[in-house]
Amino acid sequence: MVDCRSLIEFCRAFEQHRNMEANTQASSGQNRHKKGKSLNLLSHPFCELSPFAAIDILILFLVLGALGVLTVPYLKFICRESSYLLVAALVFIGELVYNAPVAYVAGLVVIVSAITAWEWAGYQARKCGNPYCKGLKKAIEFDIQLESEECVKYLPPLPEDLFGTRPLELGQDHKELEAELKKMAPPNGRTVLIFRLRCGCPAGRMEVWGPKKVRRIKK
């Protein structure tokens, strides 16, 4: 069972964002004739408070300077003590390696080999059996592709077994999800929803066609 609630919310948010962009582009043409009025911003009363803004900036610089004077000695002290500790740690490690180089190298090889074996085992466990599986830890749950009419026309047909034969159960949200995907689809195009496993391999595909618009033939 696939949980489609988050997907439906994403589709609604995307549709609202696209509508807002369309409204903004439509209203941009109407607002161009108001540029002359917007150039009179200098006559706004807030411009009269510019001396106070300069005073605020001067106070800000004074505060930053005072903080710098107070913190620079502490930063120098921390850097000096840290350098002493770093030198002592390097000397200690050098003595260990000099006294027992074989044991040090063997321990390092064992640690690197254990980490490599652990990562390889986890990678193999995440793979789903697909020879082209990437074995991701947590891939995105779905991909949404908006294909226009020209894109659909020139796309090659996909094999039927590309996304597996296991049917996906969408539950009661199937109709609502299909309606939201139809709103996103371009005219004479389609919205393609690809569900993915945790490893990144596709698990199923859902195609929803957009509204059909008949082209008018010019006489």
Buried (B, 14 or more C-beta within 10 A) or exposed (E): EBEBEEBBEBBBEBBEEEEEEEEEEEEEEEEEEEEEEEEEEEEEEEEEEEEEEEEEEEEEEEEEEEEEEEEEEEEEEEEEEEEEEEEEEEEEEEEEEEEEEEEBEEEEEEEEEEEEEEEEEEBEEBBEEBEEBEBBEEBEBBEBEBBBBEEBEEEEEEEEEEBBEEEBEBEEBBEBBBEBBBBBBBEBBBBBBBBBBBBBBBBBBBBBBBEEEEEEEEE
